[in-house]
């Protein structure tokens, strides 16, 4: 990979260097959490964490372990900065995302420190493009301190299966109701649209369930104010 031939002298000026043979791997991860323009990047020797927040009430995190990168060098205990996520994704796909087998866009991401831009070296087919994205001082993200002892219900589902489930929902409904219960229906998605009420039930032992821990019935509703990330919930006694 030509990018790997960048001199060690050049690397000496950076406090963070991360390289990938295929930029699509990181762009796909970032697309999954892109619901706001800006993201907070926090790097430690363990890897890179990307946080996106909205109105201090909704947070999405993606963590890319250091082992995922072909090279991951950090010269401080932690490095943090904020960038425009939309601009970053545009840069990562600057070559258009080749679909030719064996042809990938290599990425080398470098950061010199506070006040400096995030520099991207992208190479495909022997052509190298350099992008520099202005960085900002990162805001302090919300600390969602969920104590494990206070967790009533916990469900982990396969993302692809959940995406398919959401695609079947009635989009005319102003409310998406999520029910979790230790008894049937176990996990239920409900909509209340123009064509009537609809319930989609998923057994706790279905293929889409990675983990199902439920001690009592809980109902959460995502209302028509979902654009403002407003949730209402209730936990009826059972």
N, C-alpha and C positions, 0 to 999 in steps of 0.2 A: 504494500500500500504506500503510494508516494508520500502521503501525509506523515508517515512514520519516519521519514528521512529528515524532517524538520530538525535543525541542529539543537543540541542540548543547551547551547548558549542562548538560543531564543527561549527555551523552556525556563531558564533560570529567572526570567523576569515575571513569570506567572506564579500565583499562589494556588491556582487550581487548573489542572489539565485533565480532560476526560475525552477519551477517544472510542469511537465505535466503527466497526466495519460497515454497518448498515444504519444510516440515519433514520430509516423508517421505523426501526425498533423504538426509538425514543419519541418520534413524532406521533406514533399511534397511541402511546401512553399519554402524552400531553393532550391529544385531542379528546380523550375520555374525560378530562377535567376542565375543559375550556368552556366555561359558562360566563366568565368575566375576562376583561382585556388583560389584566395584570396578574402576575404570579410571583410568589416569594420562593426563591431558591435557597435552600439551606444544605450545605455540604459538610460532611464529617468524614473521617476515615472509613466509616461503614458504608457510605454511599451518598446519593443525592436525593433530597426530599423536595418536592414541589407542592406548594400550597396555594389554593385559590379560594378566596372568600367573597361573600356577598353580604353587605349590610350588617356585618358582625352577627349573623344568625345562621349562615350556611357555610360549610367548609368542606372542601374536597382535597384529598392528599394522594400523591403518588410517590412511592419510594422505589428508587432504582438502586439496587445493591451494587457495591463497588465491583463485585466479581462479574457483573454483567458487561462492564466496560473492558475493552482490550487493554486500556491504560487508564489508571485513575490515580492521580497524584495530587495531594493536598498538603500544603506546607504549614497550615495552622490547625488548631484544634477544631475550628469551625469557620466556615465562610458563608456569608449571607448577602443577598442582593435581590432587588426586585426588577423585573423586566416586563415589557409588553409581550404577552404571550401570543397574541395574534401575529405580531411582527416576527417573533421567533419561529412560529410554525411556517410562515411564508418563506423564511430563509431556509428552513430545513427541507422544504419541497421546491427549492429554486430550480432544480433540474427536472421538475415535473413528476418525479416518482417513477422511475423506469420499471417496466414490468417484464423486461427481457431477462430470462433466467441467467443467473450468475453476474448480472450487472447491478451493482448497488452503489449508493452514494455514501462514501466514507465521510465521517465527521470527526473533527478535532475541535473541542470546545475549550477555550482558554479565558482566564480572568486574572487581571493583574492586581485587583484590589479596589478598595473604596474610591469612588469617583471615576473609575476607568470603565470603558465599555466591555461588554461580553463579546468576545471575538470568536467567530465560527469559521473554520477552514473546511470547505466541502469539496470533495473530489469525486469525479465520475468520468470514466473513460479518458483519464489523463488530463482532464480540464479541472483546474482548481479555482474556486471562487472564495473570496474572503468577505464576510459580512461582519459589521460591527454594530452592536445594538446598545444604545444608551441604557445605563442602569440607574436605579434609584435606591435610596436608603430604604431597606425593608421595614414595613410596619410590623408591629408586634402582633402575631396571629393570635386568634382566640385559643385559649387552653380549654378544650373540652375534656374535663377531668372526670371520666366515667369510672367510678369505683366498681370493680368487678363484683364486689359483695352486694351492690345495690341493683345489679342488672336483673330485671324480672324475666325477660325473654331474650333469646339470642338465636338468630337464624342467619346462616351463611348459605347463599345460593350461587350457582354458576351464572356468571354474568351473561353468557350467550343465551342461556335458557330464559333468564329474566327478561332479556331484550325481546325475545320471541313472545313472551307472555305479554309484555307491554304493547307489542304491535297488534295484539288482538283486542285491546281495550276499545271501548266506545269513546271516541274523541269528543263527542257532543256532551259528555258528562262534565259537570263543573266540579265534581268531587271524585277523587280516587280514595276508596276506603280499603285499608289493609287490616285484616284480622289475623291474629295469631292465637292459637288455643291448644292446650294439652289434649283436647278431644277433637273429634271431627267438627269443623272442616280443617283443622290444623292450620293451614295457611291459605287464606282466601283474599282475592282481589275483587272488589266490587265497584261497579259504575252505575250511574243513575242518569241515563241520557234520554234523548228524544224518543228512542225506540223502546224505552222501558228499563227496568233494572236487570243487571246481569252480574252473575257471580262466577268466578273462575277459581276452582278449588285445586289445591296441590297437596297430595299426601306427604306426610313427614318422611316417608321412605322412598320418595320419588327420586329419579336420577338427578334432578336439578338441585336437590338438597345436599349440601356438603355438611351442614351441621344444623340440628334442630333441638334446641333446649327451651322448653316452654313450661312455666310453672302455673300460670293463670291466663285467662282470656284477656287479651288487650286489643283495643280497636284504635287505630290512628286514621285520621282523615287529612288528605291534602286537598284544600279547598280551591275555589276559583281564584284565590289570591296567591296561587302557586308562584306567580311571577315575582311576588314579594317574599316567597319562601315562608309562608305562614302555615303552621301545622296546628291542628287541634286534635286532642286525643282524649280517650276515656278508657278506664279499665273496670268493666263491670264485674261484680262479684260472681263467682261460679261455685 
